[in-house]
């Protein structure tokens, strides 16, 4: 699974960061974004790049997706192998 935050739809509630801080952070702008493997925020919510979610963390990220009031956490479709 690879995800990003659609910042146009983001409400800045921070619920994603509370549930899955390893993958999300709320910026000084008040908008959420995903973070890279070293915890650095990705530009533009990670759109076009995304961040990888290991299999063991998919449930945690799905919980963040479910509670997001802006419904702005998106999954990037993987290319078929």
C-alpha positions as a printed Julia matrix, in Angstrom:
81×3 Matrix{Float64}:
   0.0    0.0     0.0
   1.22   3.49   -0.89
  -0.6    6.6     0.34
  -0.69  10.39    0.14
  -2.87  13.22    1.47
  -5.03  15.25   -0.92
  -4.35  18.6     0.71
  -7.21  20.29   -1.17
  -9.64  18.13    0.82
  -7.68  18.15    4.11
  -9.47  19.75    7.07
  -6.38  19.71    9.29
  -8.12  17.84   12.09
  -4.95  15.89   12.87
  -6.76  12.62   13.52
  -4.51  10.83   11.02
  -1.43  11.97   12.94
  -2.94  10.84   16.25
  -3.78   7.38   14.93
  -0.75   6.76   12.71
   2.05   9.23   13.58
   4.59   7.07   11.78
   2.9    7.97    8.48
   1.26  11.38    8.96
   2.07  14.81   10.32
   0.21  18.12   10.39
   2.29  20.97    9.02
   2.48  24.57   10.23
   0.04  25.36    7.4
  -2.58  23.29    9.23
  -2.66  20.64    6.53
  -1.66  17.01    6.91
   0.93  15.22    4.81
   2.56  11.83    4.76
   6.14  11.4     5.91
   9.03   9.45    4.39
  10.84   6.55    6.07
  12.92   9.01    8.1
   9.89  10.97    9.33
  10.37  13.94    7.0
   7.17  15.48    5.63
   6.62  15.12    1.9
   5.67  18.16   -0.18
   2.11  18.57   -1.45
   0.83  15.83    0.85
   3.06  13.35   -0.94
   0.94  13.54   -4.1
   2.65  11.81   -7.0
   5.19  10.2    -4.68
   3.37   8.79   -1.67
   4.81   6.84    1.17
   4.93   3.06    1.51
   2.92   1.36    4.22
   4.28  -2.02    5.31
   1.81  -4.9     5.5
   1.98  -4.89    9.32
   0.81  -1.24    9.46
  -2.04  -1.35    6.94
  -4.69  -1.73    9.68
  -3.41   1.37   11.48
  -3.46   3.41    8.27
  -6.93   2.1     7.34
  -8.12   3.31   10.78
  -6.73   6.78    9.97
  -8.48   6.69    6.58
 -11.77   5.73    8.24
 -11.77   8.61   10.76
 -10.47  11.34    8.44
 -13.26  13.96    8.32
 -12.01  15.3     4.98
 -11.73  11.82    3.42
  -8.45  13.06    1.96
  -6.09  10.11    2.47
  -5.62   8.45   -0.88
  -4.05   5.21   -1.99
  -1.76   5.22   -5.02
  -2.54   2.34   -7.34
   0.41   0.03   -7.86
   1.61  -0.87  -11.31
   0.87  -4.52  -12.14
   3.94  -6.75  -11.99
